[in-house]
Amino acid sequence: MFNWLGKVYSAIEKFLADRGFSLDTYANSLHFYGSFMLMILFAGVLGINVFLSAALVLGIGIGKELFDYYVRGTEFSWSDIGFDVLGILAGVLFCAGVKL
């Protein structure tokens, strides 16, 4: 059903690899910054409640790992989820205006 999505993802991954960019090398930082930026978008720009935004971003991260497992055939990475959570936490602190 989602086979086409796997093909699109593989094509993007190949396109980037041909230009010297490996998604595997930057996976942790991509998960962190992706989650952080989604928090800023949802809570900061769109004005969605911070905790609802955090739940949405975590759901996106879990969905991405399920996509990896079921469509791409790679393993479900708890490490990626951990970096998503760190990005969400940073986004919550940023959007709440916490001064460290």
C-alpha contacts under 8 A as a table, 3 or more apart, distances in Angstrom:
res1	aa1	res2	aa2	distance
1	M	4	W	7.68
2	F	5	L	5.30
2	F	6	G	6.70
2	F	71	V	6.82
3	N	6	G	5.18
3	N	7	K	6.43
3	N	71	V	6.64
4	W	7	K	5.03
4	W	8	V	6.28
5	L	8	V	5.08
5	L	9	Y	6.17
6	G	9	Y	5.07
6	G	10	S	6.10
6	G	71	V	6.01
6	G	72	R	5.94
7	K	10	S	5.05
7	K	11	A	6.10
8	V	11	A	5.06
8	V	12	I	6.26
9	Y	12	I	5.19
9	Y	13	E	6.13
10	S	13	E	4.97
10	S	14	K	6.06
11	A	14	K	5.08
11	A	15	F	6.06
12	I	15	F	5.00
12	I	16	L	6.24
13	E	16	L	5.27
13	E	17	A	6.08
13	E	22	S	7.72
13	E	23	L	7.06
14	K	17	A	4.93
14	K	18	D	6.04
15	F	18	D	5.31
15	F	19	R	6.74
16	L	19	R	5.19
16	L	20	G	6.51
16	L	21	F	5.17
16	L	22	S	6.81
16	L	23	L	7.95
17	A	20	G	5.00
17	A	21	F	4.95
17	A	22	S	5.47
17	A	23	L	7.93
18	D	21	F	7.43
22	S	25	T	5.40
22	S	26	Y	6.86
23	L	26	Y	5.37
23	L	27	A	5.69
24	D	27	A	5.07
26	Y	29	S	5.56
26	Y	30	L	5.97
27	A	30	L	5.09
27	A	31	H	6.17
27	A	80	D	7.47
28	N	31	H	5.26
28	N	32	F	6.28
28	N	79	S	7.85
28	N	80	D	6.26
28	N	83	F	6.12
29	S	32	F	5.01
29	S	33	Y	5.96
29	S	83	F	7.59
30	L	33	Y	5.32
30	L	34	G	5.58
31	H	34	G	5.14
31	H	35	S	6.05
31	H	80	D	6.29
31	H	81	I	7.86
31	H	83	F	5.72
31	H	84	D	5.25
31	H	87	G	7.34
32	F	35	S	5.43
32	F	36	F	6.14
32	F	83	F	4.99
32	F	84	D	5.17
32	F	85	V	7.66
32	F	86	L	6.32
32	F	87	G	4.34
32	F	88	I	7.75
33	Y	36	F	4.87
33	Y	37	M	5.92
33	Y	87	G	6.09
34	G	37	M	5.25
34	G	38	L	6.13
34	G	84	D	7.73
34	G	87	G	7.40
35	S	38	L	5.10
35	S	39	M	6.17
35	S	57	V	6.25
35	S	58	L	7.92
35	S	61	G	7.78
35	S	84	D	5.46
35	S	85	V	7.66
35	S	87	G	4.94
35	S	88	I	5.54
35	S	91	G	7.64
36	F	39	M	5.17
36	F	40	I	6.41
36	F	84	D	7.97
36	F	87	G	4.44
36	F	88	I	5.47
36	F	89	L	7.89
36	F	90	A	6.35
36	F	91	G	4.84
37	M	40	I	5.02
37	M	41	L	6.13
37	M	91	G	7.33
38	L	41	L	4.92
38	L	42	F	6.00
38	L	57	V	6.58
39	M	42	F	5.24
39	M	43	A	5.68
39	M	44	G	7.20
39	M	50	V	7.75
39	M	53	S	6.13
39	M	54	A	6.60
39	M	57	V	6.83
39	M	88	I	6.36
39	M	91	G	5.20
39	M	92	V	7.03
39	M	95	C	7.81
40	I	43	A	5.47
40	I	44	G	4.69
40	I	45	V	6.42
40	I	91	G	6.16
40	I	94	F	7.87
40	I	95	C	6.62
41	L	44	G	5.58
41	L	45	V	4.89
41	L	46	L	6.14
42	F	45	V	6.00
42	F	46	L	5.03
42	F	47	G	6.33
42	F	48	I	5.57
42	F	50	V	7.93
42	F	53	S	5.71
43	A	46	L	5.87
43	A	47	G	4.78
43	A	48	I	4.68
43	A	49	N	5.94
43	A	50	V	5.29
43	A	53	S	5.90
43	A	95	C	6.63
44	G	47	G	5.53
44	G	48	I	7.58
44	G	95	C	5.91
48	I	52	L	6.86
48	I	53	S	6.15
49	N	52	L	5.28
49	N	53	S	6.02
50	V	53	S	4.97
50	V	54	A	6.14
50	V	92	V	6.40
50	V	95	C	7.34
50	V	96	A	7.75
51	F	54	A	4.95
51	F	55	A	6.26
51	F	92	V	7.91
52	L	55	A	5.05
52	L	56	L	6.17
53	S	56	L	5.04
53	S	57	V	6.13
54	A	57	V	5.20
54	A	58	L	6.10
54	A	88	I	6.02
54	A	92	V	7.37
55	A	58	L	5.13
55	A	59	G	6.07
56	L	59	G	5.01
56	L	60	I	6.24
57	V	60	I	4.99
57	V	61	G	6.26
57	V	88	I	7.22
58	L	61	G	4.99
58	L	62	I	6.17
58	L	81	I	7.95
58	L	84	D	6.91
58	L	85	V	7.03
58	L	88	I	7.59
59	G	62	I	5.12
59	G	63	G	5.94
60	I	63	G	4.94
60	I	64	K	6.11
61	G	64	K	5.09
61	G	65	E	6.42
61	G	81	I	6.44
61	G	84	D	6.45
62	I	65	E	5.11
62	I	66	L	6.19
62	I	81	I	6.88
63	G	66	L	5.01
63	G	67	F	6.08
64	K	67	F	4.95
64	K	68	D	6.24
65	E	68	D	4.93
65	E	69	Y	6.21
65	E	75	E	7.99
65	E	76	F	5.36
65	E	77	S	6.56
65	E	80	D	7.96
65	E	81	I	7.93
66	L	69	Y	5.01
66	L	70	Y	5.94
66	L	71	V	7.89
66	L	76	F	6.60
67	F	70	Y	5.40
67	F	71	V	5.26
67	F	72	R	6.67
68	D	71	V	5.73
68	D	72	R	4.81
68	D	73	G	6.10
68	D	74	T	5.47
68	D	75	E	6.75
68	D	76	F	6.66
69	Y	72	R	6.01
69	Y	73	G	4.94
69	Y	74	T	4.98
69	Y	75	E	5.21
69	Y	76	F	5.41
70	Y	73	G	5.61
70	Y	74	T	7.75
77	S	80	D	5.32
77	S	81	I	6.66
78	W	81	I	4.95
78	W	82	G	6.14
79	S	82	G	4.95
79	S	83	F	6.40
80	D	83	F	5.16
80	D	84	D	6.18
81	I	84	D	4.88
81	I	85	V	6.19
82	G	85	V	5.08
82	G	86	L	6.33
83	F	86	L	4.97
83	F	87	G	6.18
84	D	87	G	5.10
84	D	88	I	6.13
85	V	88	I	4.93
85	V	89	L	6.08
86	L	89	L	5.06
86	L	90	A	6.20
87	G	90	A	5.08
87	G	91	G	6.07
88	I	91	G	4.93
88	I	92	V	6.07
89	L	92	V	5.04
89	L	93	L	6.24
90	A	93	L	5.19
90	A	94	F	6.05
91	G	94	F	4.95
91	G	95	C	5.93
92	V	95	C	5.23
92	V	96	A	5.89
93	L	96	A	5.15
93	L	97	G	6.14
93	L	98	V	5.28
94	F	97	G	5.23
94	F	98	V	6.29
95	C	98	V	7.83
